[in-house]
């Protein structure tokens, strides 16, 4: 991660810390929070910060979009494999296996997309850091077009990077996440009518198709949360104040057939909506599970009914 906009050596807010001996305190990269089961745990403290992507999956309309996508995908797979479905329906064991195979179609596609997304992020991170692209990815024919289109984006928009895969968080609001990158681009700045030196938030999405919507409103909520973080962790484990970024960022919609650069609003008004989404997620994951009780049983004895 490059570091031209952050002040090395600054300290994070003290909220949530507890006293530990010098020997127990984490050092180096062990100080960077890591995601686990929907949380980022801050090493050396009892503090847990809710993962931004978990908040969005629980509290936004993203779940409805994914449900519709999953239903459509199962229907497509079923129609494309009608002979198999008809044949397996005649035998009990094959019927169960095919049923399981069909219902897991969205999970297989999700994992496939996740693998591609992770590989693309690794490629981008290597480029930003000036390191060689991992050999297994460099020799992967499926990844070649992603790398080519990413490099074309960097060249065509005259992009320079300030940070990559940086963990950021808000002690005040109790969340954390890993932003894709911070960047500068005189051409993007020109489009936004802002100084060329302005730092922008950037994100990469690899889903959908170029002619089909692949960037959703939740991207704005995610980027607004990162923008309003109060602390960031550098690659060496040092924590610093979150660098100031503009209230508009960009999503690089990267596909094998090309790329699109999508402007995203991520200002204070969008952050206010993220906070509402965070409250909705807290309701869904917490209080909503306790408000509906067991059905009451009518007392059987007359004196119990009278009482």
Secondary structure as GFF3:
##gff-version 3
##sequence-region A 1 307
A	DSSP	three_ten_helix	28	31	.	.	.	ID=ss1
A	DSSP	beta_strand	34	36	.	.	.	ID=ss2
A	DSSP	beta_strand	39	41	.	.	.	ID=ss3
A	DSSP	beta_strand	48	51	.	.	.	ID=ss4
A	DSSP	alpha_helix	52	59	.	.	.	ID=ss5
A	DSSP	alpha_helix	62	80	.	.	.	ID=ss6
A	DSSP	alpha_helix	82	88	.	.	.	ID=ss7
A	DSSP	alpha_helix	92	103	.	.	.	ID=ss8
A	DSSP	alpha_helix	105	129	.	.	.	ID=ss9
A	DSSP	alpha_helix	135	138	.	.	.	ID=ss10
A	DSSP	alpha_helix	141	156	.	.	.	ID=ss11
A	DSSP	beta_strand	159	170	.	.	.	ID=ss12
A	DSSP	beta_strand	175	185	.	.	.	ID=ss13
A	DSSP	alpha_helix	186	192	.	.	.	ID=ss14
A	DSSP	beta_strand	200	205	.	.	.	ID=ss15
A	DSSP	alpha_helix	218	227	.	.	.	ID=ss16
A	DSSP	beta_strand	231	233	.	.	.	ID=ss17
A	DSSP	beta_strand	239	240	.	.	.	ID=ss18
A	DSSP	beta_strand	248	255	.	.	.	ID=ss19
A	DSSP	beta_strand	258	265	.	.	.	ID=ss20
A	DSSP	alpha_helix	268	285	.	.	.	ID=ss21
A	DSSP	three_ten_helix	287	289	.	.	.	ID=ss22
A	DSSP	alpha_helix	302	306	.	.	.	ID=ss23
###
